[in-house]
Amino acid sequence: MRRFLLLACLIGIFWVSARPVNAKIKDAELRKKMQDSVTRALNFLARDQKQQGFWEAQGGQYRVAMTALAGNALLCEGSTTTRGKYSKNIRNAVSYLLEMSHPNGLIGYENDYHYMYGHGFSMLFLSQVFGEEEDAERREDLRIKLTKAVEFCGAAQTTAGGWGYVSAKDGQDFDEGSTCITQVQGLRACRNAGIPVPKEVVDRAVAYIKKCTTTEGGVQYSIKGGGARPPITAAAVACLFNSGDYDSEYVKKLLNYCRQNLSATGDTGRSFGHWHYAHYYYAQALYRIGGDEWDKYYTQIVKGLVEKQIRQEGNKTDGSWGGDHVGAVYVTAINATILQLENGFLPIYQR
C-alpha cells in the first residue's frame, strides 16, 4: 500500500512538472514560439546574473529591484531554490537579497535614492520563495527578515498614507503612486505567505490610492497632482485584485480607464509611456478577470512580445528585450513574467 501511495505521489509530481504551460494560446505555432521566447529570455537572465547573485540595470543601477524582478521571472517557470533548471540562480538571488537586509528592515542600499522600489519588489519575491523554502534555518531567516521588512515599510509610510522613492523620513514626507503600489503588492504577498502585516498600513495605502484617483478613473502621479497615469492605474487595479476587491464600483471605474488607455499592440499607444511597467500590472489584472477579454489580450501581447524579441535579436540569440531606458534586464524580466502568467506557479498571480 505504501509503495502504491509513493508511486501515485511521484506520478502526481511528474504530471505537475511536465504539464503543458501556457495552453491558453490556441495557435500551436504561436505557442511554440512563445515557449521558445520564454526559454531564451530566462536563459539570458541566468547568464546575466552576477557572481554575487544580483542583476543590475544600465549603469550598474537598481541592483536590488532588478534582482527581485529577475528572480520572480525565474520563479514563474516553476523552479524553486532547490528544484528546477534555475534553482541555483534563484538561490543566489535570495542570498544576495538577504545579505542586503539591514537591521532596521530595509532591503537595499541606504544611499540609493530609489530604495523603496527595491524594497517592495524584494518583499514580493522573497515572500514567494518563503512558502517553498525547505531548509528550516533558511526559512527562519526569511521569516525574520520579511517581518522586519514589513515593519520598515510601515514606518516608511507618509502621513498621507503613501510611499515615495525613499522613506517618509528620508524623503521629507514625499509620496507618489508607483512606489506606493509596489509596497502594497509586496505587503499583500507577505500577508499571503503568513507574515504579519498590520491591516491599518494597507488600509491607509488603499485610501491614499483612492484619493489620487481623478474623476475619469485614472490614478494620478501623486496626491498633490501630476495627472492621471494609465500605468499607475493598471498597477492599482492589480493590487486591489490581490486584496480581493474585484467587483466594487471603484475598481470597475479604474478598469474602464485602463481599457480606454492601454492596448496590447504597439509600444506606446495611449499608455503615456512606461509601456512595459503598465502591462506588467495590466496583464496581472486581466489574467485574474479571465474569460474572452483575457484570451484576446493575452494572444495579442504574446504575439507582439515574441515578434519584437525576434526583431531585436537580429543575428543575435541572447533572448533579451530592449526598448526601455532602465535596460534589458528590467524589460526582459517583466516580459518573461507576462508570458508566464498562465503557468500559475506563484501565489501572488494566481486566480
VOBADO-450575 format. One record per residue (C-alpha): residue number from 1; y, z, x. Coordinates in nm, 2 decimals, padded with zeros to 4 digits. Layout:
SITE    n       v       w       u
SITE  NUM       Y       Z       X
...
This chain:
SITE    n       v       w       u
SITE    1   00.00   00.00   00.00
SITE    2   00.24   00.09   00.28
SITE    3   00.16  -00.24   00.45
SITE    4   00.24  -00.43   00.13
SITE    5   00.57  -00.25   00.09
SITE    6   00.66  -00.32   00.46
SITE    7   00.58  -00.68   00.41
SITE    8   00.78  -00.70   00.09
SITE    9   01.08  -00.55   00.27
SITE   10   01.05  -00.79   00.56
SITE   11   01.03  -01.08   00.32
SITE   12   01.34  -00.95   00.14
SITE   13   01.53  -00.91   00.47
SITE   14   01.43  -01.26   00.58
SITE   15   01.54  -01.40   00.24
SITE   16   01.88  -01.24   00.26
SITE   17   01.94  -01.36   00.62
SITE   18   01.81  -01.71   00.55
SITE   19   01.97  -01.77   00.21
SITE   20   02.19  -02.08   00.19
SITE   21   02.56  -02.00   00.24
SITE   22   02.85  -02.15   00.05
SITE   23   02.62  -02.31  -00.20
SITE   24   02.93  -02.34  -00.43
SITE   25   03.01  -02.67  -00.27
SITE   26   02.81  -02.93  -00.47
SITE   27   02.86  -03.22  -00.24
SITE   28   02.58  -03.19   00.01
SITE   29   02.77  -03.39   00.28
SITE   30   03.08  -03.18   00.25
SITE   31   02.87  -02.86   00.25
SITE   32   02.71  -02.97   00.58
SITE   33   03.05  -03.05   00.73
SITE   34   03.18  -02.71   00.62
SITE   35   02.88  -02.52   00.77
SITE   36   02.93  -02.72   01.10
SITE   37   03.30  -02.64   01.08
SITE   38   03.24  -02.27   01.05
SITE   39   02.99  -02.27   01.33
SITE   40   03.23  -02.44   01.56
SITE   41   03.52  -02.21   01.46
SITE   42   03.31  -01.89   01.52
SITE   43   03.18  -02.02   01.85
SITE   44   03.54  -02.09   01.95
SITE   45   03.63  -01.73   01.87
SITE   46   03.33  -01.60   02.05
SITE   47   03.42  -01.79   02.36
SITE   48   03.79  -01.70   02.34
SITE   49   03.73  -01.32   02.33
SITE   50   03.84  -01.15   02.65
SITE   51   03.60  -00.94   02.86
SITE   52   03.77  -00.62   02.74
SITE   53   03.68  -00.71   02.38
SITE   54   04.01  -00.83   02.25
SITE   55   04.16  -01.15   02.13
SITE   56   04.53  -01.24   02.16
SITE   57   04.79  -01.47   02.01
SITE   58   05.01  -01.71   02.20
SITE   59   05.18  -01.55   02.50
SITE   60   04.94  -01.26   02.50
SITE   61   05.08  -01.11   02.18
SITE   62   04.93  -00.91   01.89
SITE   63   04.61  -00.82   02.06
SITE   64   04.51  -00.55   01.81
SITE   65   04.59  -00.77   01.50
SITE   66   04.41  -01.07   01.65
SITE   67   04.11  -00.86   01.74
SITE   68   04.07  -00.73   01.39
SITE   69   04.12  -01.07   01.22
SITE   70   03.88  -01.25   01.46
SITE   71   03.62  -00.97   01.43
SITE   72   03.65  -00.99   01.05
SITE   73   03.58  -01.36   01.06
SITE   74   03.26  -01.29   01.26
SITE   75   03.15  -01.02   01.02
SITE   76   03.18  -01.28   00.73
SITE   77   02.90  -01.48   00.90
SITE   78   02.66  -01.18   00.84
SITE   79   02.65  -01.05   01.19
SITE   80   02.69  -00.67   01.25
SITE   81   02.74  -00.46   01.56
SITE   82   02.36  -00.46   01.61
SITE   83   02.23  -00.77   01.45
SITE   84   02.31  -01.14   01.44
SITE   85   02.45  -01.41   01.66
SITE   86   02.79  -01.25   01.71
SITE   87   02.67  -00.88   01.73
SITE   88   02.79  -00.84   02.09
SITE   89   03.13  -00.99   02.01
SITE   90   03.17  -00.76   01.71
SITE   91   03.06  -00.45   01.91
SITE   92   03.30  -00.53   02.19
SITE   93   03.59  -00.57   01.94
SITE   94   03.50  -00.24   01.78
SITE   95   03.50  -00.07   02.12
SITE   96   03.84  -00.21   02.20
SITE   97   04.00  -00.10   01.88
SITE   98   03.85   00.25   01.91
SITE   99   04.00   00.27   02.26
SITE  100   04.33   00.16   02.11
SITE  101   04.32   00.46   01.86
SITE  102   04.58   00.72   01.96
SITE  103   04.56   01.10   01.89
SITE  104   04.83   01.05   01.62
SITE  105   04.61   00.80   01.44
SITE  106   04.79   00.47   01.53
SITE  107   04.55   00.19   01.63
SITE  108   04.76  -00.02   01.86
SITE  109   05.03  -00.03   02.12
SITE  110   05.32   00.21   02.06
SITE  111   05.56  -00.03   02.23
SITE  112   05.46  -00.32   02.01
SITE  113   05.74  -00.39   01.76
SITE  114   05.49  -00.52   01.50
SITE  115   05.22  -00.25   01.54
SITE  116   05.18  -00.18   01.17
SITE  117   05.02  -00.53   01.12
SITE  118   04.75  -00.45   01.38
SITE  119   04.71  -00.10   01.24
SITE  120   04.65  -00.23   00.89
SITE  121   04.41  -00.51   00.99
SITE  122   04.22  -00.27   01.21
SITE  123   04.17  -00.03   00.92
SITE  124   04.03  -00.32   00.72
SITE  125   03.79  -00.44   01.00
SITE  126   03.67  -00.11   01.12
SITE  127   03.60   00.01   00.76
SITE  128   03.38  -00.29   00.70
SITE  129   03.19  -00.20   01.02
SITE  130   03.17   00.16   00.93
SITE  131   02.93   00.11   00.64
SITE  132   02.68  -00.08   00.86
SITE  133   02.70   00.13   01.18
SITE  134   02.35   00.26   01.26
SITE  135   02.43   00.47   01.57
SITE  136   02.51   00.82   01.45
SITE  137   02.75   00.91   01.73
SITE  138   02.94   00.58   01.70
SITE  139   02.96   00.62   01.32
SITE  140   03.11   00.96   01.35
SITE  141   03.37   00.83   01.60
SITE  142   03.46   00.56   01.35
SITE  143   03.48   00.81   01.07
SITE  144   03.72   01.04   01.26
SITE  145   03.94   00.76   01.38
SITE  146   03.96   00.59   01.05
SITE  147   04.05   00.92   00.89
SITE  148   04.33   00.96   01.14
SITE  149   04.44   00.60   01.09
SITE  150   04.48   00.67   00.72
SITE  151   04.68   00.98   00.79
SITE  152   04.91   00.79   01.03
SITE  153   04.95   00.52   00.76
SITE  154   05.06   00.78   00.51
SITE  155   05.31   00.93   00.75
SITE  156   05.45   00.59   00.84
SITE  157   05.53   00.51   00.48
SITE  158   05.90   00.47   00.40
SITE  159   06.10   00.67   00.14
SITE  160   06.08   00.36  -00.09
SITE  161   05.70   00.35  -00.07
SITE  162   05.66   00.05   00.16
SITE  163   05.60  -00.01   00.53
SITE  164   05.78  -00.20   00.79
SITE  165   05.68  -00.36   01.12
SITE  166   05.67  -00.01   01.27
SITE  167   05.65   00.34   01.11
SITE  168   05.94   00.46   00.89
SITE  169   06.04   00.70   01.17
SITE  170   06.04   00.43   01.44
SITE  171   06.20   00.16   01.22
SITE  172   06.48   00.36   01.06
SITE  173   06.30   00.35   00.72
SITE  174   06.29  -00.03   00.71
SITE  175   06.02  -00.19   00.50
SITE  176   05.91  -00.54   00.39
SITE  177   05.64  -00.69   00.17
SITE  178   05.39  -00.84   00.41
SITE  179   05.33  -00.53   00.62
SITE  180   05.32  -00.32   00.31
SITE  181   05.03  -00.53   00.17
SITE  182   04.85  -00.52   00.50
SITE  183   04.84  -00.14   00.47
SITE  184   04.74  -00.14   00.11
SITE  185   04.44  -00.36   00.17
SITE  186   04.34  -00.16   00.48
SITE  187   04.37   00.17   00.28
SITE  188   04.17   00.02  -00.01
SITE  189   03.90  -00.09   00.24
SITE  190   03.89   00.26   00.39
SITE  191   03.86   00.42   00.05
SITE  192   03.58   00.19  -00.05
SITE  193   03.40   00.29   00.27
SITE  194   03.42   00.66   00.19
SITE  195   03.72   00.75   00.40
SITE  196   03.96   00.99   00.21
SITE  197   04.28   00.81   00.11
SITE  198   04.55   01.01  -00.08
SITE  199   04.60   00.85  -00.42
SITE  200   04.97   00.91  -00.41
SITE  201   05.01   00.69  -00.10
SITE  202   04.86   00.39  -00.27
SITE  203   05.04   00.46  -00.59
SITE  204   05.37   00.47  -00.42
SITE  205   05.29   00.14  -00.24
SITE  206   05.20  -00.03  -00.57
SITE  207   05.52   00.09  -00.72
SITE  208   05.71  -00.05  -00.42
SITE  209   05.55  -00.39  -00.47
SITE  210   05.64  -00.39  -00.84
SITE  211   06.00  -00.30  -00.75
SITE  212   06.00  -00.60  -00.52
SITE  213   05.90  -00.84  -00.79
SITE  214   06.15  -01.08  -00.94
SITE  215   06.18  -01.18  -01.30
SITE  216   05.99  -01.51  -01.22
SITE  217   05.69  -01.31  -01.10
SITE  218   05.74  -01.36  -00.72
SITE  219   05.73  -01.07  -00.48
SITE  220   06.03  -01.08  -00.25
SITE  221   06.06  -01.01   00.12
SITE  222   06.19  -00.66   00.09
SITE  223   06.30  -00.41  -00.18
SITE  224   06.65  -00.49  -00.06
SITE  225   06.61  -00.86  -00.14
SITE  226   06.52  -01.17   00.06
SITE  227   06.40  -01.39  -00.23
SITE  228   06.06  -01.43  -00.38
SITE  229   05.78  -01.54  -00.14
SITE  230   05.46  -01.71  -00.25
SITE  231   05.26  -01.59   00.05
SITE  232   05.36  -01.22  -00.01
SITE  233   05.29  -01.27  -00.39
SITE  234   04.94  -01.40  -00.32
SITE  235   04.88  -01.11  -00.09
SITE  236   05.00  -00.87  -00.36
SITE  237   04.75  -01.02  -00.61
SITE  238   04.46  -00.98  -00.37
SITE  239   04.55  -00.62  -00.31
SITE  240   04.58  -00.54  -00.68
SITE  241   04.25  -00.71  -00.74
SITE  242   04.10  -00.48  -00.47
SITE  243   04.22  -00.18  -00.67
SITE  244   04.06  -00.31  -00.98
SITE  245   04.37  -00.44  -01.16
SITE  246   04.25  -00.78  -01.29
SITE  247   04.39  -00.81  -01.63
SITE  248   04.73  -00.64  -01.65
SITE  249   05.03  -00.85  -01.77
SITE  250   05.19  -00.78  -01.43
SITE  251   04.90  -00.93  -01.24
SITE  252   04.90  -01.23  -01.47
SITE  253   05.27  -01.28  -01.40
SITE  254   05.21  -01.28  -01.03
SITE  255   04.92  -01.52  -01.06
SITE  256   05.11  -01.77  -01.26
SITE  257   05.39  -01.76  -01.00
SITE  258   05.12  -01.83  -00.73
SITE  259   04.97  -02.12  -00.93
SITE  260   05.31  -02.28  -00.96
SITE  261   05.40  -02.25  -00.59
SITE  262   05.07  -02.27  -00.40
SITE  263   04.85  -02.57  -00.35
SITE  264   04.52  -02.60  -00.16
SITE  265   04.62  -02.95  -00.05
SITE  266   04.87  -03.00   00.23
SITE  267   05.00  -02.76   00.49
SITE  268   05.33  -02.67   00.33
SITE  269   05.36  -02.80  -00.03
SITE  270   05.57  -02.54  -00.21
SITE  271   05.43  -02.25  -00.01
SITE  272   05.76  -02.17   00.15
SITE  273   05.60  -02.16   00.49
SITE  274   05.32  -01.93   00.62
SITE  275   05.06  -02.16   00.46
SITE  276   04.75  -02.00   00.63
SITE  277   04.87  -01.65   00.56
SITE  278   04.93  -01.74   00.19
SITE  279   04.59  -01.90   00.14
SITE  280   04.41  -01.62   00.33
SITE  281   04.51  -01.40   00.04
SITE  282   04.52  -01.66  -00.24
SITE  283   04.17  -01.76  -00.17
SITE  284   04.05  -01.40  -00.20
SITE  285   04.22  -01.37  -00.54
SITE  286   04.08  -01.69  -00.68
SITE  287   03.74  -01.61  -00.55
SITE  288   03.74  -01.29  -00.75
SITE  289   03.85  -01.48  -01.06
SITE  290   03.57  -01.73  -01.01
SITE  291   03.49  -02.00  -01.26
SITE  292   03.62  -02.35  -01.27
SITE  293   03.96  -02.26  -01.11
SITE  294   03.78  -02.12  -00.80
SITE  295   03.54  -02.41  -00.78
SITE  296   03.82  -02.66  -00.78
SITE  297   04.04  -02.47  -00.54
SITE  298   03.75  -02.40  -00.30
SITE  299   03.63  -02.76  -00.29
SITE  300   03.99  -02.87  -00.22
SITE  301   04.07  -02.62   00.05
SITE  302   03.73  -02.67   00.22
SITE  303   03.78  -03.04   00.23
SITE  304   04.13  -03.00   00.37
SITE  305   04.04  -02.75   00.64
SITE  306   03.73  -02.94   00.76
SITE  307   03.93  -03.27   00.78
SITE  308   04.22  -03.10   00.97
SITE  309   03.98  -02.93   01.21
SITE  310   03.82  -03.27   01.29
SITE  311   04.16  -03.44   01.33
SITE  312   04.29  -03.17   01.56
SITE  313   03.98  -03.17   01.77
SITE  314   04.01  -03.54   01.85
SITE  315   03.80  -03.58   02.16
SITE  316   03.76  -03.21   02.19
SITE  317   03.50  -02.99   02.02
SITE  318   03.64  -02.65   02.07
SITE  319   03.64  -02.57   01.69
SITE  320   03.98  -02.42   01.66
SITE  321   04.27  -02.50   01.43
SITE  322   04.63  -02.50   01.53
SITE  323   04.95  -02.56   01.33
SITE  324   05.10  -02.21   01.34
SITE  325   05.34  -02.05   01.58
SITE  326   05.11  -01.75   01.62
SITE  327   04.83  -01.95   01.78
SITE  328   04.48  -02.09   01.75
SITE  329   04.30  -01.75   01.72
SITE  330   04.51  -01.64   01.42
SITE  331   04.47  -01.97   01.23
SITE  332   04.10  -02.01   01.32
SITE  333   04.02  -01.65   01.22
SITE  334   04.20  -01.69   00.88
SITE  335   04.05  -02.04   00.81
SITE  336   03.70  -01.93   00.90
SITE  337   03.73  -01.63   00.67
SITE  338   03.84  -01.85   00.38
SITE  339   03.55  -02.09   00.43
SITE  340   03.30  -01.79   00.43
SITE  341   03.42  -01.61   00.12
SITE  342   03.12  -01.74  -00.07
SITE  343   02.88  -01.57   00.18
SITE  344   02.97  -01.24   00.01
SITE  345   02.89  -01.01   00.31
SITE  346   03.20  -00.80   00.33
SITE  347   03.26  -00.54   00.05
SITE  348   03.64  -00.59   00.05
SITE  349   03.60  -00.95  -00.05
SITE  350   03.31  -00.91  -00.30
SITE  351   03.35  -00.97  -00.67
